């Protein structure tokens, strides 16, 4: 297990804590930021990429799918 994968696991845990804090304080911005950190950490853990690359790929994914609406399926 390389350092980037370990950092991904830590990022997931921190994102989970941030998301729970957002729910506890009823702050949707913090809650969404925590969920986003969790997903980026999961990518970082799975593919062993750096934090910057995981964030960049996640942002590209969000840009490509920003108009996706599951109710139209």
CHARMM internal coordinates of N, CA and C (Angstrom, degrees):
IC EDIT
DIST 1 N 1 CA 1.4518
DIST 1 CA 1 C 1.5280
ANGL 1 N 1 CA 1 C 107.15
DIST 1 C 2 N 1.3219
ANGL 1 CA 1 C 2 N 115.63
DIHE 1 N 1 CA 1 C 2 N 125.13
DIST 2 N 2 CA 1.4579
ANGL 1 C 2 N 2 CA 117.96
DIHE 1 CA 1 C 2 N 2 CA -178.51
DIST 2 CA 2 C 1.5324
ANGL 2 N 2 CA 2 C 111.36
DIHE 1 C 2 N 2 CA 2 C -90.18
DIST 2 C 3 N 1.2975
ANGL 2 CA 2 C 3 N 114.46
DIHE 2 N 2 CA 2 C 3 N 175.21
DIST 3 N 3 CA 1.4715
ANGL 2 C 3 N 3 CA 120.95
DIHE 2 CA 2 C 3 N 3 CA -174.76
DIST 3 CA 3 C 1.5225
ANGL 3 N 3 CA 3 C 111.93
DIHE 2 C 3 N 3 CA 3 C -63.71
DIST 3 C 4 N 1.3332
ANGL 3 CA 3 C 4 N 117.68
DIHE 3 N 3 CA 3 C 4 N -35.25
DIST 4 N 4 CA 1.4672
ANGL 3 C 4 N 4 CA 120.03
DIHE 3 CA 3 C 4 N 4 CA -179.84
DIST 4 CA 4 C 1.5232
ANGL 4 N 4 CA 4 C 111.58
DIHE 3 C 4 N 4 CA 4 C -66.66
DIST 4 C 5 N 1.3081
ANGL 4 CA 4 C 5 N 116.88
DIHE 4 N 4 CA 4 C 5 N -36.55
DIST 5 N 5 CA 1.4708
ANGL 4 C 5 N 5 CA 119.70
DIHE 4 CA 4 C 5 N 5 CA 178.22
DIST 5 CA 5 C 1.5238
ANGL 5 N 5 CA 5 C 111.04
DIHE 4 C 5 N 5 CA 5 C -67.44
DIST 5 C 6 N 1.3087
ANGL 5 CA 5 C 6 N 116.72
DIHE 5 N 5 CA 5 C 6 N -40.86
DIST 6 N 6 CA 1.4741
ANGL 5 C 6 N 6 CA 120.27
DIHE 5 CA 5 C 6 N 6 CA 176.70
DIST 6 CA 6 C 1.5247
ANGL 6 N 6 CA 6 C 110.47
DIHE 5 C 6 N 6 CA 6 C -63.23
DIST 6 C 7 N 1.3178
ANGL 6 CA 6 C 7 N 115.84
DIHE 6 N 6 CA 6 C 7 N -41.53
DIST 7 N 7 CA 1.4684
ANGL 6 C 7 N 7 CA 119.55
DIHE 6 CA 6 C 7 N 7 CA 178.06
DIST 7 CA 7 C 1.5214
ANGL 7 N 7 CA 7 C 110.61
DIHE 6 C 7 N 7 CA 7 C -63.54
DIST 7 C 8 N 1.3278
ANGL 7 CA 7 C 8 N 117.49
DIHE 7 N 7 CA 7 C 8 N -34.32
DIST 8 N 8 CA 1.4576
ANGL 7 C 8 N 8 CA 120.86
DIHE 7 CA 7 C 8 N 8 CA 177.12
DIST 8 CA 8 C 1.5139
ANGL 8 N 8 CA 8 C 112.32
DIHE 7 C 8 N 8 CA 8 C -64.05
DIST 8 C 9 N 1.3258
ANGL 8 CA 8 C 9 N 116.49
DIHE 8 N 8 CA 8 C 9 N -40.06
DIST 9 N 9 CA 1.4659
ANGL 8 C 9 N 9 CA 120.66
DIHE 8 CA 8 C 9 N 9 CA 178.40
DIST 9 CA 9 C 1.5228
ANGL 9 N 9 CA 9 C 110.15
DIHE 8 C 9 N 9 CA 9 C -65.04
DIST 9 C 10 N 1.3163
ANGL 9 CA 9 C 10 N 115.72
DIHE 9 N 9 CA 9 C 10 N -43.55
DIST 10 N 10 CA 1.4684
ANGL 9 C 10 N 10 CA 120.08
DIHE 9 CA 9 C 10 N 10 CA 178.63
DIST 10 CA 10 C 1.5227
ANGL 10 N 10 CA 10 C 110.36
DIHE 9 C 10 N 10 CA 10 C -63.11
DIST 10 C 11 N 1.3256
ANGL 10 CA 10 C 11 N 116.85
DIHE 10 N 10 CA 10 C 11 N -40.23
DIST 11 N 11 CA 1.4665
ANGL 10 C 11 N 11 CA 120.50
DIHE 10 CA 10 C 11 N 11 CA 179.85
DIST 11 CA 11 C 1.5232
ANGL 11 N 11 CA 11 C 111.06
DIHE 10 C 11 N 11 CA 11 C -64.67
DIST 11 C 12 N 1.3239
ANGL 11 CA 11 C 12 N 117.02
DIHE 11 N 11 CA 11 C 12 N -35.92
DIST 12 N 12 CA 1.4626
ANGL 11 C 12 N 12 CA 119.98
DIHE 11 CA 11 C 12 N 12 CA 177.54
DIST 12 CA 12 C 1.5256
ANGL 12 N 12 CA 12 C 110.82
DIHE 11 C 12 N 12 CA 12 C -64.53
DIST 12 C 13 N 1.3164
ANGL 12 CA 12 C 13 N 116.22
DIHE 12 N 12 CA 12 C 13 N -43.93
DIST 13 N 13 CA 1.4630
ANGL 12 C 13 N 13 CA 120.28
DIHE 12 CA 12 C 13 N 13 CA -179.70
DIST 13 CA 13 C 1.5231
ANGL 13 N 13 CA 13 C 110.19
DIHE 12 C 13 N 13 CA 13 C -63.93
DIST 13 C 14 N 1.3359
ANGL 13 CA 13 C 14 N 116.59
DIHE 13 N 13 CA 13 C 14 N -44.50
DIST 14 N 14 CA 1.4665
ANGL 13 C 14 N 14 CA 120.09
DIHE 13 CA 13 C 14 N 14 CA 179.26
DIST 14 CA 14 C 1.5318
ANGL 14 N 14 CA 14 C 110.72
DIHE 13 C 14 N 14 CA 14 C -64.23
DIST 14 C 15 N 1.3339
ANGL 14 CA 14 C 15 N 116.93
DIHE 14 N 14 CA 14 C 15 N -38.92
DIST 15 N 15 CA 1.4601
ANGL 14 C 15 N 15 CA 120.33
DIHE 14 CA 14 C 15 N 15 CA 177.22
DIST 15 CA 15 C 1.5117
ANGL 15 N 15 CA 15 C 111.99
DIHE 14 C 15 N 15 CA 15 C -63.85
DIST 15 C 16 N 1.3302
ANGL 15 CA 15 C 16 N 116.21
DIHE 15 N 15 CA 15 C 16 N -39.02
DIST 16 N 16 CA 1.4589
ANGL 15 C 16 N 16 CA 120.60
DIHE 15 CA 15 C 16 N 16 CA 178.21
DIST 16 CA 16 C 1.5273
ANGL 16 N 16 CA 16 C 110.73
DIHE 15 C 16 N 16 CA 16 C -63.46
DIST 16 C 17 N 1.3303
ANGL 16 CA 16 C 17 N 115.29
DIHE 16 N 16 CA 16 C 17 N -42.86
DIST 17 N 17 CA 1.4683
ANGL 16 C 17 N 17 CA 118.99
DIHE 16 CA 16 C 17 N 17 CA 178.65
DIST 17 CA 17 C 1.5286
ANGL 17 N 17 CA 17 C 110.70
DIHE 16 C 17 N 17 CA 17 C -64.95
DIST 17 C 18 N 1.3247
ANGL 17 CA 17 C 18 N 116.95
DIHE 17 N 17 CA 17 C 18 N -40.39
DIST 18 N 18 CA 1.4623
ANGL 17 C 18 N 18 CA 120.47
DIHE 17 CA 17 C 18 N 18 CA 179.96
DIST 18 CA 18 C 1.5312
ANGL 18 N 18 CA 18 C 110.49
DIHE 17 C 18 N 18 CA 18 C -65.79
DIST 18 C 19 N 1.3334
ANGL 18 CA 18 C 19 N 116.26
DIHE 18 N 18 CA 18 C 19 N -40.32
DIST 19 N 19 CA 1.4601
ANGL 18 C 19 N 19 CA 120.01
DIHE 18 CA 18 C 19 N 19 CA 178.76
DIST 19 CA 19 C 1.5286
ANGL 19 N 19 CA 19 C 110.96
DIHE 18 C 19 N 19 CA 19 C -63.74
DIST 19 C 20 N 1.3244
ANGL 19 CA 19 C 20 N 117.30
DIHE 19 N 19 CA 19 C 20 N -43.50
DIST 20 N 20 CA 1.4617
ANGL 19 C 20 N 20 CA 120.60
DIHE 19 CA 19 C 20 N 20 CA 178.55
DIST 20 CA 20 C 1.5199
ANGL 20 N 20 CA 20 C 111.64
DIHE 19 C 20 N 20 CA 20 C -64.97
DIST 20 C 21 N 1.3301
ANGL 20 CA 20 C 21 N 116.74
DIHE 20 N 20 CA 20 C 21 N -37.28
DIST 21 N 21 CA 1.4579
ANGL 20 C 21 N 21 CA 119.94
DIHE 20 CA 20 C 21 N 21 CA 177.30
DIST 21 CA 21 C 1.5339
ANGL 21 N 21 CA 21 C 109.85
DIHE 20 C 21 N 21 CA 21 C -63.97
DIST 21 C 22 N 1.3417
ANGL 21 CA 21 C 22 N 116.21
DIHE 21 N 21 CA 21 C 22 N -40.02
DIST 22 N 22 CA 1.4572
ANGL 21 C 22 N 22 CA 119.84
DIHE 21 CA 21 C 22 N 22 CA 177.63
DIST 22 CA 22 C 1.5174
ANGL 22 N 22 CA 22 C 112.22
DIHE 21 C 22 N 22 CA 22 C -62.37
DIST 22 C 23 N 1.3373
ANGL 22 CA 22 C 23 N 116.90
DIHE 22 N 22 CA 22 C 23 N -39.32
DIST 23 N 23 CA 1.4619
ANGL 22 C 23 N 23 CA 120.44
DIHE 22 CA 22 C 23 N 23 CA 177.33
DIST 23 CA 23 C 1.5237
ANGL 23 N 23 CA 23 C 110.95
DIHE 22 C 23 N 23 CA 23 C -67.21
DIST 23 C 24 N 1.3249
ANGL 23 CA 23 C 24 N 115.91
DIHE 23 N 23 CA 23 C 24 N -41.77
DIST 24 N 24 CA 1.4626
ANGL 23 C 24 N 24 CA 120.82
DIHE 23 CA 23 C 24 N 24 CA -178.84
DIST 24 CA 24 C 1.5282
ANGL 24 N 24 CA 24 C 111.49
DIHE 23 C 24 N 24 CA 24 C -63.22
DIST 24 C 25 N 1.3229
ANGL 24 CA 24 C 25 N 117.17
DIHE 24 N 24 CA 24 C 25 N -40.97
DIST 25 N 25 CA 1.4609
ANGL 24 C 25 N 25 CA 121.24
DIHE 24 CA 24 C 25 N 25 CA -177.91
DIST 25 CA 25 C 1.5224
ANGL 25 N 25 CA 25 C 112.79
DIHE 24 C 25 N 25 CA 25 C -92.74
DIST 25 C 26 N 1.3259
ANGL 25 CA 25 C 26 N 116.74
DIHE 25 N 25 CA 25 C 26 N 3.55
DIST 26 N 26 CA 1.4636
ANGL 25 C 26 N 26 CA 122.85
DIHE 25 CA 25 C 26 N 26 CA -178.53
DIST 26 CA 26 C 1.5275
ANGL 26 N 26 CA 26 C 111.34
DIHE 25 C 26 N 26 CA 26 C 56.56
DIST 26 C 27 N 1.3266
ANGL 26 CA 26 C 27 N 115.73
DIHE 26 N 26 CA 26 C 27 N 42.79
DIST 27 N 27 CA 1.4563
ANGL 26 C 27 N 27 CA 122.11
DIHE 26 CA 26 C 27 N 27 CA 179.55
DIST 27 CA 27 C 1.5299
ANGL 27 N 27 CA 27 C 108.16
DIHE 26 C 27 N 27 CA 27 C -112.34
DIST 27 C 28 N 1.3376
ANGL 27 CA 27 C 28 N 117.95
DIHE 27 N 27 CA 27 C 28 N 99.59
DIST 28 N 28 CA 1.4617
ANGL 27 C 28 N 28 CA 120.11
DIHE 27 CA 27 C 28 N 28 CA -175.36
DIST 28 CA 28 C 1.5307
ANGL 28 N 28 CA 28 C 113.59
DIHE 27 C 28 N 28 CA 28 C -66.26
DIST 28 C 29 N 1.3074
ANGL 28 CA 28 C 29 N 118.21
DIHE 28 N 28 CA 28 C 29 N -26.30
DIST 29 N 29 CA 1.4611
ANGL 28 C 29 N 29 CA 121.01
DIHE 28 CA 28 C 29 N 29 CA 179.56
DIST 29 CA 29 C 1.5288
ANGL 29 N 29 CA 29 C 110.38
DIHE 28 C 29 N 29 CA 29 C -66.99
DIST 29 C 30 N 1.3141
ANGL 29 CA 29 C 30 N 116.86
DIHE 29 N 29 CA 29 C 30 N -45.79
DIST 30 N 30 CA 1.4624
ANGL 29 C 30 N 30 CA 121.34
DIHE 29 CA 29 C 30 N 30 CA 178.73
DIST 30 CA 30 C 1.5249
ANGL 30 N 30 CA 30 C 109.85
DIHE 29 C 30 N 30 CA 30 C -67.37
DIST 30 C 31 N 1.3115
ANGL 30 CA 30 C 31 N 116.16
DIHE 30 N 30 CA 30 C 31 N -38.14
DIST 31 N 31 CA 1.4618
ANGL 30 C 31 N 31 CA 120.67
DIHE 30 CA 30 C 31 N 31 CA 179.43
DIST 31 CA 31 C 1.5328
ANGL 31 N 31 CA 31 C 110.84
DIHE 30 C 31 N 31 CA 31 C -62.21
DIST 31 C 32 N 1.3120
ANGL 31 CA 31 C 32 N 117.42
DIHE 31 N 31 CA 31 C 32 N -45.52
DIST 32 N 32 CA 1.4658
ANGL 31 C 32 N 32 CA 121.29
DIHE 31 CA 31 C 32 N 32 CA 178.65
DIST 32 CA 32 C 1.5218
ANGL 32 N 32 CA 32 C 111.71
DIHE 31 C 32 N 32 CA 32 C -67.22
DIST 32 C 33 N 1.3220
ANGL 32 CA 32 C 33 N 117.02
DIHE 32 N 32 CA 32 C 33 N -38.09
DIST 33 N 33 CA 1.4666
ANGL 32 C 33 N 33 CA 120.40
DIHE 32 CA 32 C 33 N 33 CA 177.97
DIST 33 CA 33 C 1.5226
ANGL 33 N 33 CA 33 C 110.17
DIHE 32 C 33 N 33 CA 33 C -63.65
DIST 33 C 34 N 1.3073
ANGL 33 CA 33 C 34 N 117.63
DIHE 33 N 33 CA 33 C 34 N -37.68
DIST 34 N 34 CA 1.4588
ANGL 33 C 34 N 34 CA 121.19
DIHE 33 CA 33 C 34 N 34 CA 177.60
DIST 34 CA 34 C 1.5153
ANGL 34 N 34 CA 34 C 111.98
DIHE 33 C 34 N 34 CA 34 C -66.09
DIST 34 C 35 N 1.3293
ANGL 34 CA 34 C 35 N 116.24
DIHE 34 N 34 CA 34 C 35 N -42.21
DIST 35 N 35 CA 1.4631
ANGL 34 C 35 N 35 CA 119.95
DIHE 34 CA 34 C 35 N 35 CA 177.87
DIST 35 CA 35 C 1.5173
ANGL 35 N 35 CA 35 C 110.61
DIHE 34 C 35 N 35 CA 35 C -64.11
DIST 35 C 36 N 1.3129
ANGL 35 CA 35 C 36 N 116.11
DIHE 35 N 35 CA 35 C 36 N -38.75
DIST 36 N 36 CA 1.4566
ANGL 35 C 36 N 36 CA 120.52
DIHE 35 CA 35 C 36 N 36 CA 179.21
DIST 36 CA 36 C 1.5317
ANGL 36 N 36 CA 36 C 110.53
DIHE 35 C 36 N 36 CA 36 C -66.14
DIST 36 C 37 N 1.3130
ANGL 36 CA 36 C 37 N 117.44
DIHE 36 N 36 CA 36 C 37 N -41.67
DIST 37 N 37 CA 1.4621
ANGL 36 C 37 N 37 CA 121.10
DIHE 36 CA 36 C 37 N 37 CA 177.10
DIST 37 CA 37 C 1.5276
ANGL 37 N 37 CA 37 C 111.07
DIHE 36 C 37 N 37 CA 37 C -62.14
DIST 37 C 38 N 1.3178
ANGL 37 CA 37 C 38 N 116.50
DIHE 37 N 37 CA 37 C 38 N -38.80
DIST 38 N 38 CA 1.4635
ANGL 37 C 38 N 38 CA 120.12
DIHE 37 CA 37 C 38 N 38 CA 178.85
DIST 38 CA 38 C 1.5294
ANGL 38 N 38 CA 38 C 110.68
DIHE 37 C 38 N 38 CA 38 C -62.22
DIST 38 C 39 N 1.3006
ANGL 38 CA 38 C 39 N 116.51
DIHE 38 N 38 CA 38 C 39 N -45.55
DIST 39 N 39 CA 1.4669
ANGL 38 C 39 N 39 CA 119.92
DIHE 38 CA 38 C 39 N 39 CA -178.17
DIST 39 CA 39 C 1.5201
ANGL 39 N 39 CA 39 C 112.03
DIHE 38 C 39 N 39 CA 39 C -66.69
DIST 39 C 40 N 1.3149
ANGL 39 CA 39 C 40 N 116.76
DIHE 39 N 39 CA 39 C 40 N -40.47
DIST 40 N 40 CA 1.4606
ANGL 39 C 40 N 40 CA 119.98
DIHE 39 CA 39 C 40 N 40 CA 177.14
DIST 40 CA 40 C 1.5297
ANGL 40 N 40 CA 40 C 110.21
DIHE 39 C 40 N 40 CA 40 C -65.72
DIST 40 C 41 N 1.3170
ANGL 40 CA 40 C 41 N 117.52
DIHE 40 N 40 CA 40 C 41 N -38.15
DIST 41 N 41 CA 1.4576
ANGL 40 C 41 N 41 CA 121.31
DIHE 40 CA 40 C 41 N 41 CA 176.75
DIST 41 CA 41 C 1.5133
ANGL 41 N 41 CA 41 C 112.26
DIHE 40 C 41 N 41 CA 41 C -65.15
DIST 41 C 42 N 1.3240
ANGL 41 CA 41 C 42 N 116.02
DIHE 41 N 41 CA 41 C 42 N -36.83
DIST 42 N 42 CA 1.4560
ANGL 41 C 42 N 42 CA 120.44
DIHE 41 CA 41 C 42 N 42 CA 177.74
DIST 42 CA 42 C 1.5297
ANGL 42 N 42 CA 42 C 110.50
DIHE 41 C 42 N 42 CA 42 C -64.79
DIST 42 C 43 N 1.3327
ANGL 42 CA 42 C 43 N 116.35
DIHE 42 N 42 CA 42 C 43 N -40.89
DIST 43 N 43 CA 1.4681
ANGL 42 C 43 N 43 CA 120.03
DIHE 42 CA 42 C 43 N 43 CA 176.41
DIST 43 CA 43 C 1.5231
ANGL 43 N 43 CA 43 C 110.09
DIHE 42 C 43 N 43 CA 43 C -63.93
DIST 43 C 44 N 1.3028
ANGL 43 CA 43 C 44 N 116.12
DIHE 43 N 43 CA 43 C 44 N -43.78
DIST 44 N 44 CA 1.4534
ANGL 43 C 44 N 44 CA 121.12
DIHE 43 CA 43 C 44 N 44 CA -178.72
DIST 44 CA 44 C 1.5261
ANGL 44 N 44 CA 44 C 110.25
DIHE 43 C 44 N 44 CA 44 C -62.52
DIST 44 C 45 N 1.3062
ANGL 44 CA 44 C 45 N 117.40
DIHE 44 N 44 CA 44 C 45 N -40.86
DIST 45 N 45 CA 1.4643
ANGL 44 C 45 N 45 CA 120.90
DIHE 44 CA 44 C 45 N 45 CA 179.72
DIST 45 CA 45 C 1.5284
ANGL 45 N 45 CA 45 C 110.80
DIHE 44 C 45 N 45 CA 45 C -68.29
DIST 45 C 46 N 1.3048
ANGL 45 CA 45 C 46 N 116.13
DIHE 45 N 45 CA 45 C 46 N -45.84
DIST 46 N 46 CA 1.4585
ANGL 45 C 46 N 46 CA 120.27
DIHE 45 CA 45 C 46 N 46 CA -174.01
DIST 46 CA 46 C 1.5248
ANGL 46 N 46 CA 46 C 112.36
DIHE 45 C 46 N 46 CA 46 C -67.41
DIST 46 C 47 N 1.3202
ANGL 46 CA 46 C 47 N 117.02
DIHE 46 N 46 CA 46 C 47 N -43.86
DIST 47 N 47 CA 1.4603
ANGL 46 C 47 N 47 CA 119.91
DIHE 46 CA 46 C 47 N 47 CA -173.90
DIST 47 CA 47 C 1.5218
ANGL 47 N 47 CA 47 C 113.31
DIHE 46 C 47 N 47 CA 47 C -100.60
DIST 47 C 48 N 1.3170
ANGL 47 CA 47 C 48 N 118.90
DIHE 47 N 47 CA 47 C 48 N -7.91
DIST 48 N 48 CA 1.4523
ANGL 47 C 48 N 48 CA 121.65
DIHE 47 CA 47 C 48 N 48 CA 177.15
DIST 48 CA 48 C 1.5106
ANGL 48 N 48 CA 48 C 113.46
DIHE 47 C 48 N 48 CA 48 C 66.42
DIST 48 C 49 N 1.3288
ANGL 48 CA 48 C 49 N 117.09
DIHE 48 N 48 CA 48 C 49 N 32.93
DIST 49 N 49 CA 1.4652
ANGL 48 C 49 N 49 CA 121.17
DIHE 48 CA 48 C 49 N 49 CA -179.96
DIST 49 CA 49 C 1.5217
ANGL 49 N 49 CA 49 C 109.36
DIHE 48 C 49 N 49 CA 49 C -96.54
DIST 49 C 50 N 1.3213
ANGL 49 CA 49 C 50 N 116.09
DIHE 49 N 49 CA 49 C 50 N 167.49
DIST 50 N 50 CA 1.4552
ANGL 49 C 50 N 50 CA 119.78
DIHE 49 CA 49 C 50 N 50 CA 179.40
DIST 50 CA 50 C 1.5237
ANGL 50 N 50 CA 50 C 110.55
DIHE 49 C 50 N 50 CA 50 C -70.36
DIST 50 C 51 N 1.3132
ANGL 50 CA 50 C 51 N 115.55
DIHE 50 N 50 CA 50 C 51 N 165.36
DIST 51 N 51 CA 1.4642
ANGL 50 C 51 N 51 CA 121.01
DIHE 50 CA 50 C 51 N 51 CA -179.29
DIST 51 CA 51 C 1.5259
ANGL 51 N 51 CA 51 C 110.73
DIHE 50 C 51 N 51 CA 51 C -61.76
DIST 51 C 52 N 1.3222
ANGL 51 CA 51 C 52 N 116.45
DIHE 51 N 51 CA 51 C 52 N -41.83
DIST 52 N 52 CA 1.4573
ANGL 51 C 52 N 52 CA 120.21
DIHE 51 CA 51 C 52 N 52 CA -178.61
DIST 52 CA 52 C 1.5321
ANGL 52 N 52 CA 52 C 111.29
DIHE 51 C 52 N 52 CA 52 C -64.65
DIST 52 C 53 N 1.3390
ANGL 52 CA 52 C 53 N 116.33
DIHE 52 N 52 CA 52 C 53 N -42.27
DIST 53 N 53 CA 1.4551
ANGL 52 C 53 N 53 CA 119.29
DIHE 52 CA 52 C 53 N 53 CA -179.79
DIST 53 CA 53 C 1.5251
ANGL 53 N 53 CA 53 C 110.98
DIHE 52 C 53 N 53 CA 53 C -67.36
DIST 53 C 54 N 1.3195
ANGL 53 CA 53 C 54 N 117.67
DIHE 53 N 53 CA 53 C 54 N -39.79
DIST 54 N 54 CA 1.4611
ANGL 53 C 54 N 54 CA 120.95
DIHE 53 CA 53 C 54 N 54 CA 178.17
DIST 54 CA 54 C 1.5295
ANGL 54 N 54 CA 54 C 110.25
DIHE 53 C 54 N 54 CA 54 C -62.45
DIST 54 C 55 N 1.3350
ANGL 54 CA 54 C 55 N 116.57
DIHE 54 N 54 CA 54 C 55 N -43.54
DIST 55 N 55 CA 1.4643
ANGL 54 C 55 N 55 CA 120.27
DIHE 54 CA 54 C 55 N 55 CA 178.81
DIST 55 CA 55 C 1.5238
ANGL 55 N 55 CA 55 C 110.87
DIHE 54 C 55 N 55 CA 55 C -64.75
DIST 55 C 56 N 1.3323
ANGL 55 CA 55 C 56 N 117.02
DIHE 55 N 55 CA 55 C 56 N -41.35
DIST 56 N 56 CA 1.4709
ANGL 55 C 56 N 56 CA 120.85
DIHE 55 CA 55 C 56 N 56 CA -179.79
DIST 56 CA 56 C 1.5268
ANGL 56 N 56 CA 56 C 110.78
DIHE 55 C 56 N 56 CA 56 C -64.16
DIST 56 C 57 N 1.3342
ANGL 56 CA 56 C 57 N 117.60
DIHE 56 N 56 CA 56 C 57 N -45.81
DIST 57 N 57 CA 1.4571
ANGL 56 C 57 N 57 CA 120.92
DIHE 56 CA 56 C 57 N 57 CA 179.57
DIST 57 CA 57 C 1.5241
ANGL 57 N 57 CA 57 C 111.40
DIHE 56 C 57 N 57 CA 57 C -65.15
DIST 57 C 58 N 1.3228
ANGL 57 CA 57 C 58 N 116.70
DIHE 57 N 57 CA 57 C 58 N -37.98
DIST 58 N 58 CA 1.4606
ANGL 57 C 58 N 58 CA 119.87
DIHE 57 CA 57 C 58 N 58 CA 178.48
DIST 58 CA 58 C 1.5241
ANGL 58 N 58 CA 58 C 110.61
DIHE 57 C 58 N 58 CA 58 C -65.85
DIST 58 C 59 N 1.3357
ANGL 58 CA 58 C 59 N 117.34
DIHE 58 N 58 CA 58 C 59 N -42.08
DIST 59 N 59 CA 1.4657
ANGL 58 C 59 N 59 CA 120.66
DIHE 58 CA 58 C 59 N 59 CA 177.53
DIST 59 CA 59 C 1.5194
ANGL 59 N 59 CA 59 C 111.63
DIHE 58 C 59 N 59 CA 59 C -64.29
DIST 59 C 60 N 1.3300
ANGL 59 CA 59 C 60 N 117.27
DIHE 59 N 59 CA 59 C 60 N -38.83
DIST 60 N 60 CA 1.4629
ANGL 59 C 60 N 60 CA 120.45
DIHE 59 CA 59 C 60 N 60 CA 177.05
DIST 60 CA 60 C 1.5207
ANGL 60 N 60 CA 60 C 110.63
DIHE 59 C 60 N 60 CA 60 C -63.63
DIST 60 C 61 N 1.3262
ANGL 60 CA 60 C 61 N 117.02
DIHE 60 N 60 CA 60 C 61 N -41.21
DIST 61 N 61 CA 1.4583
ANGL 60 C 61 N 61 CA 120.98
DIHE 60 CA 60 C 61 N 61 CA 177.40
DIST 61 CA 61 C 1.5287
ANGL 61 N 61 CA 61 C 110.74
DIHE 60 C 61 N 61 CA 61 C -60.67
DIST 61 C 62 N 1.3328
ANGL 61 CA 61 C 62 N 116.47
DIHE 61 N 61 CA 61 C 62 N -45.19
DIST 62 N 62 CA 1.4604
ANGL 61 C 62 N 62 CA 119.73
DIHE 61 CA 61 C 62 N 62 CA 179.66
DIST 62 CA 62 C 1.5230
ANGL 62 N 62 CA 62 C 111.43
DIHE 61 C 62 N 62 CA 62 C -63.57
DIST 62 C 63 N 1.3134
ANGL 62 CA 62 C 63 N 117.53
DIHE 62 N 62 CA 62 C 63 N -38.64
DIST 63 N 63 CA 1.4739
ANGL 62 C 63 N 63 CA 120.77
DIHE 62 CA 62 C 63 N 63 CA 178.74
DIST 63 CA 63 C 1.5273
ANGL 63 N 63 CA 63 C 110.62
DIHE 62 C 63 N 63 CA 63 C -64.72
DIST 63 C 64 N 1.3281
ANGL 63 CA 63 C 64 N 116.63
DIHE 63 N 63 CA 63 C 64 N -43.22
DIST 64 N 64 CA 1.4714
ANGL 63 C 64 N 64 CA 120.04
DIHE 63 CA 63 C 64 N 64 CA -178.94
DIST 64 CA 64 C 1.5205
ANGL 64 N 64 CA 64 C 111.36
DIHE 63 C 64 N 64 CA 64 C -65.51
DIST 64 C 65 N 1.3277
ANGL 64 CA 64 C 65 N 117.69
DIHE 64 N 64 CA 64 C 65 N -31.14
DIST 65 N 65 CA 1.4632
ANGL 64 C 65 N 65 CA 121.29
DIHE 64 CA 64 C 65 N 65 CA -172.97
DIST 65 CA 65 C 1.5180
ANGL 65 N 65 CA 65 C 113.35
DIHE 64 C 65 N 65 CA 65 C -114.09
DIST 65 C 66 N 1.3058
ANGL 65 CA 65 C 66 N 118.52
DIHE 65 N 65 CA 65 C 66 N 21.04
DIST 66 N 66 CA 1.4604
ANGL 65 C 66 N 66 CA 119.71
DIHE 65 CA 65 C 66 N 66 CA -175.07
DIST 66 CA 66 C 1.5218
ANGL 66 N 66 CA 66 C 113.41
DIHE 65 C 66 N 66 CA 66 C -69.03
DIST 66 C 67 N 1.3197
ANGL 66 CA 66 C 67 N 119.08
DIHE 66 N 66 CA 66 C 67 N -23.46
DIST 67 N 67 CA 1.4600
ANGL 66 C 67 N 67 CA 121.75
DIHE 66 CA 66 C 67 N 67 CA -179.47
DIST 67 CA 67 C 1.5240
ANGL 67 N 67 CA 67 C 112.49
DIHE 66 C 67 N 67 CA 67 C -97.53
DIST 67 C 68 N 1.3182
ANGL 67 CA 67 C 68 N 116.92
DIHE 67 N 67 CA 67 C 68 N 6.77
DIST 68 N 68 CA 1.4552
ANGL 67 C 68 N 68 CA 120.50
DIHE 67 CA 67 C 68 N 68 CA -178.55
DIST 68 CA 68 C 1.5143
ANGL 68 N 68 CA 68 C 110.08
DIHE 67 C 68 N 68 CA 68 C -71.76
DIST 68 C 69 N 1.3123
ANGL 68 CA 68 C 69 N 115.40
DIHE 68 N 68 CA 68 C 69 N 131.94
DIST 69 N 69 CA 1.4519
ANGL 68 C 69 N 69 CA 120.90
DIHE 68 CA 68 C 69 N 69 CA 179.94
DIST 69 CA 69 C 1.5345
ANGL 69 N 69 CA 69 C 108.26
DIHE 68 C 69 N 69 CA 69 C -129.44
DIST 69 C 70 N 1.3261
ANGL 69 CA 69 C 70 N 118.07
DIHE 69 N 69 CA 69 C 70 N 110.32
DIST 70 N 70 CA 1.4510
ANGL 69 C 70 N 70 CA 120.14
DIHE 69 CA 69 C 70 N 70 CA -176.05
DIST 70 CA 70 C 1.5304
ANGL 70 N 70 CA 70 C 113.24
DIHE 69 C 70 N 70 CA 70 C -64.95
DIST 70 C 71 N 1.3146
ANGL 70 CA 70 C 71 N 118.43
DIHE 70 N 70 CA 70 C 71 N -20.30
DIST 71 N 71 CA 1.4674
ANGL 70 C 71 N 71 CA 120.39
DIHE 70 CA 70 C 71 N 71 CA -179.37
DIST 71 CA 71 C 1.5312
ANGL 71 N 71 CA 71 C 111.10
DIHE 70 C 71 N 71 CA 71 C -73.27
DIST 71 C 72 N 1.3181
ANGL 71 CA 71 C 72 N 118.02
DIHE 71 N 71 CA 71 C 72 N -16.57
DIST 72 N 72 CA 1.4681
ANGL 71 C 72 N 72 CA 121.56
DIHE 71 CA 71 C 72 N 72 CA 179.71
DIST 72 CA 72 C 1.5255
ANGL 72 N 72 CA 72 C 112.12
DIHE 71 C 72 N 72 CA 72 C -88.91
DIST 72 C 73 N 1.3000
ANGL 72 CA 72 C 73 N 117.86
DIHE 72 N 72 CA 72 C 73 N -0.04
DIST 73 N 73 CA 1.4689
ANGL 72 C 73 N 73 CA 122.17
DIHE 72 CA 72 C 73 N 73 CA -177.99
DIST 73 CA 73 C 1.4878
ANGL 73 N 73 CA 73 C 110.84
DIHE 72 C 73 N 73 CA 73 C -78.49
END
COOR INIT
IC SEED 1 N 1 CA 1 C
IC BUILD
